[in-house]
């Protein structure tokens, strides 16, 4: 029977993605492991591979389509020996394949709904179909559903997926299909669902009301006042650029962090003259192609401090506090449309030359959106450095589920008092933002004291 290829979840937090390019065409033979398409998430562009083999009989989502939901059907394979005639009347992802538009629309043109699969960027209220084992190549267990063909009936303008056998059984038992929860593929009602349902009167279909066209602050699109105009902004005085996937995710996660995490800042000044002198000396001795930056030295100092103060290398969870075995330091990198935090794994076990080489590679691939999810997700601590932009000091929002983030300002000559006398030193201000559920003030202060000692006496980083 036809095999549906689903939009994969390329990271644990991915909800939707853009199908940027198909690398196969309808009629092509596909083997397990073949690269099928390129998918763009909010952070990176990745290739997806086939987990089944067969002939690609139908592409449901055109390349260039945006906002394709995870687990939504994007194409259909036929198994070896199957004829294309099996697609006659076959319903894919709730939409007849005959209704699907061939994948010829350019990006921003034909919507994903027009391209097939019943998907639109606005269709966020509909439940996401349950994931399948094997990346969409097999049908999930569900009471013997594999052999039942698909059928759809209407309920108040909504499609109800039901097998012919289940529909007949429901009619005989006097059951209302709208009251039965399906356990088959894409929520389809199958035999076992009807057998487990209790008899109840069939409801009379009611004409669905006209959907509302406005939100609390104004219409969804077209006509009337917009969100900004409701707040007093003069119409026509601005250009509205729609949110892309990255900016939407950044807004969502940082809002959640600022709202849900009880956080507090700790500030400290570090003299960095010795660190700058050591960096200069190291770079004269470094291998060709290696140039150690201040940021590389900060990464190592943070990692060592996390190991020396293990209570600070922690994350809050509803089940308890997780204390991490390694210092996986994430570093904020600005890219077009937002930022990303590639991670230097086990930074406490890496020398400055290795950290420098690894960070250079991560930053380059981050700007090209070529990072893998495991390279920017799951760090235990973050650094955000705006010193190169002249910012003296600032405080960052915690990158959940990490317990702390360090904000680094610019190093500049400042007057300091040493041994009762006024002198000049290069001073760098840093701010440590802590999750108070995990890191108390004393723990945060202890970590900053260790960090300051490492920065001001950088030779101790070598121990």
Secondary structure in CASP SS format (residue, H / E / C, confidence):
PFRMAT SS
TARGET T0000
AUTHOR 0000-0000-0000
METHOD secondary structure of the structure
MODEL  1
X C 1.00
X C 1.00
X E 1.00
X E 1.00
X E 1.00
X E 1.00
X C 1.00
X C 1.00
X C 1.00
X C 1.00
X C 1.00
X C 1.00
X C 1.00
X C 1.00
X C 1.00
X E 1.00
X E 1.00
X E 1.00
X E 1.00
X E 1.00
X E 1.00
X E 1.00
X C 1.00
X C 1.00
X C 1.00
X C 1.00
X C 1.00
X C 1.00
X E 1.00
X E 1.00
X C 1.00
X C 1.00
X C 1.00
X C 1.00
X E 1.00
X E 1.00
X E 1.00
X E 1.00
X E 1.00
X E 1.00
X C 1.00
X C 1.00
X C 1.00
X C 1.00
X E 1.00
X E 1.00
X E 1.00
X E 1.00
X E 1.00
X C 1.00
X C 1.00
X C 1.00
X C 1.00
X E 1.00
X E 1.00
X E 1.00
X E 1.00
X E 1.00
X E 1.00
X C 1.00
X C 1.00
X C 1.00
X C 1.00
X C 1.00
X E 1.00
X E 1.00
X E 1.00
X E 1.00
X E 1.00
X C 1.00
X C 1.00
X C 1.00
X E 1.00
X E 1.00
X E 1.00
X E 1.00
X E 1.00
X E 1.00
X C 1.00
X C 1.00
X C 1.00
X C 1.00
X C 1.00
X H 1.00
X H 1.00
X H 1.00
X H 1.00
X C 1.00
X C 1.00
X C 1.00
X E 1.00
X E 1.00
X C 1.00
X C 1.00
X E 1.00
X E 1.00
X H 1.00
X H 1.00
X H 1.00
X C 1.00
X C 1.00
X C 1.00
X C 1.00
X C 1.00
X C 1.00
X C 1.00
X C 1.00
X C 1.00
X C 1.00
X C 1.00
X C 1.00
X C 1.00
X C 1.00
X C 1.00
X C 1.00
X C 1.00
X C 1.00
X C 1.00
X C 1.00
X C 1.00
X C 1.00
X C 1.00
X C 1.00
X C 1.00
X C 1.00
X C 1.00
X C 1.00
X C 1.00
X C 1.00
X C 1.00
X C 1.00
X C 1.00
X H 1.00
X H 1.00
X H 1.00
X H 1.00
X C 1.00
X C 1.00
X C 1.00
X C 1.00
X C 1.00
X C 1.00
X C 1.00
X C 1.00
X C 1.00
X C 1.00
X C 1.00
X C 1.00
X C 1.00
X C 1.00
X E 1.00
X E 1.00
X E 1.00
X E 1.00
X E 1.00
X C 1.00
X C 1.00
X E 1.00
X E 1.00
X E 1.00
X E 1.00
X E 1.00
X C 1.00
X H 1.00
X H 1.00
X H 1.00
X H 1.00
X H 1.00
X H 1.00
X H 1.00
X H 1.00
X H 1.00
X H 1.00
X C 1.00
X C 1.00
X C 1.00
X H 1.00
X H 1.00
X H 1.00
X C 1.00
X C 1.00
X C 1.00
X C 1.00
X C 1.00
X H 1.00
X H 1.00
X H 1.00
X C 1.00
X E 1.00
X C 1.00
X H 1.00
X H 1.00
X H 1.00
X H 1.00
X H 1.00
X H 1.00
X C 1.00
X C 1.00
X C 1.00
X C 1.00
X C 1.00
X C 1.00
X C 1.00
X C 1.00
X C 1.00
X C 1.00
X C 1.00
X C 1.00
X C 1.00
X C 1.00
X C 1.00
X C 1.00
X C 1.00
X E 1.00
X E 1.00
X C 1.00
X C 1.00
X E 1.00
X E 1.00
X C 1.00
X C 1.00
X C 1.00
X C 1.00
X C 1.00
X C 1.00
X C 1.00
X H 1.00
X H 1.00
X H 1.00
X H 1.00
X C 1.00
X C 1.00
X C 1.00
X C 1.00
X C 1.00
X C 1.00
X C 1.00
X C 1.00
X C 1.00
X C 1.00
X C 1.00
X C 1.00
X C 1.00
X C 1.00
X H 1.00
X H 1.00
X H 1.00
X H 1.00
X H 1.00
X H 1.00
X H 1.00
X H 1.00
X H 1.00
X H 1.00
X H 1.00
X H 1.00
X H 1.00
X H 1.00
X H 1.00
X H 1.00
X C 1.00
X C 1.00
X E 1.00
X E 1.00
X E 1.00
X E 1.00
X E 1.00
X E 1.00
X E 1.00
X E 1.00
X E 1.00
X C 1.00
X H 1.00
X H 1.00
X H 1.00
X H 1.00
X H 1.00
X H 1.00
X H 1.00
X H 1.00
X H 1.00
X H 1.00
X H 1.00
X H 1.00
X H 1.00
X C 1.00
X C 1.00
X C 1.00
X C 1.00
X C 1.00
X C 1.00
X C 1.00
X C 1.00
X H 1.00
X H 1.00
X H 1.00
X H 1.00
X H 1.00
X H 1.00
X H 1.00
X H 1.00
X H 1.00
X H 1.00
X H 1.00
X H 1.00
X H 1.00
X H 1.00
X H 1.00
X C 1.00
X H 1.00
X H 1.00
X H 1.00
X C 1.00
X E 1.00
X E 1.00
X E 1.00
X E 1.00
X C 1.00
X C 1.00
X E 1.00
X E 1.00
X E 1.00
X E 1.00
X C 1.00
X C 1.00
X C 1.00
X C 1.00
X C 1.00
X E 1.00
X E 1.00
X E 1.00
X E 1.00
X E 1.00
X E 1.00
X E 1.00
X C 1.00
X C 1.00
X E 1.00
X E 1.00
X E 1.00
X E 1.00
X E 1.00
X E 1.00
X E 1.00
X C 1.00
X C 1.00
X H 1.00
X H 1.00
X H 1.00
X C 1.00
X C 1.00
X H 1.00
X H 1.00
X H 1.00
X H 1.00
X H 1.00
X H 1.00
X H 1.00
X H 1.00
X H 1.00
X H 1.00
X H 1.00
X H 1.00
X H 1.00
X H 1.00
X H 1.00
X H 1.00
X C 1.00
X C 1.00
X C 1.00
X C 1.00
X C 1.00
X H 1.00
X H 1.00
X H 1.00
X C 1.00
X C 1.00
X C 1.00
X C 1.00
X C 1.00
X E 1.00
X E 1.00
X E 1.00
X E 1.00
X E 1.00
X C 1.00
X H 1.00
X H 1.00
X H 1.00
X C 1.00
X C 1.00
X C 1.00
X C 1.00
X C 1.00
X C 1.00
X C 1.00
X C 1.00
X C 1.00
X C 1.00
X C 1.00
X C 1.00
X C 1.00
X C 1.00
X E 1.00
X E 1.00
X E 1.00
X E 1.00
X E 1.00
X E 1.00
X E 1.00
X E 1.00
X E 1.00
X E 1.00
X E 1.00
X E 1.00
X E 1.00
X E 1.00
X E 1.00
X C 1.00
X C 1.00
X E 1.00
X E 1.00
X E 1.00
X E 1.00
X E 1.00
X E 1.00
X E 1.00
X E 1.00
X E 1.00
X E 1.00
X E 1.00
X E 1.00
X E 1.00
X E 1.00
X E 1.00
X C 1.00
X C 1.00
X C 1.00
X C 1.00
X C 1.00
X H 1.00
X H 1.00
X H 1.00
X H 1.00
X H 1.00
X H 1.00
X H 1.00
X H 1.00
X H 1.00
X H 1.00
X H 1.00
X H 1.00
X H 1.00
X H 1.00
X H 1.00
X H 1.00
X C 1.00
X H 1.00
X H 1.00
X H 1.00
X H 1.00
X H 1.00
X C 1.00
END
